[in-house]
């Protein structure tokens, strides 16, 4: 019985250590973020400069179609919100 408890204890400790390293918020994830952050920043700046110099309005990522960059002149968020606010007020 003692042997089985030792094995179970070692397995549990091993799993906990593994999660501390490889799990969400673990050492590996944090290190990856540290290493990749400057690379992502360089890419972001390159996209921004390319867009501005090329006169682009919107740049999408393919194939996810996420917006990587857009010219704030085409941002109609405030206009849409104003419209929605006007339409949501009941008319008397």
C-alpha positions, 0 to 999 in steps of 0.5 A: 500500500505504501508503494502505491501511495508513493507512486500516486504522490510522485504522479501528482507532483509530476503533473503539478510540475508539468502544469507549472511549466507547460500549462496556461500561465506557466513558465513556457507561456511567459517565456514565449511571450517575452521572446515574441513580444518584440517580434510582434511589435516589429511586425506591427510597425512594419504593417503600419508603415507599409499601410501609410506609405502605400495609401492603404485603408484596411489591411486584413490577415489571410486566411482569418480575415482579421483586421491588422490595421485600418486608417482611423479616417474610415472608422465609423464606430461613433456614427453607428453608435449615434444611429443606434442610440437614436433608433433605440429611443422609443418615439412618442 
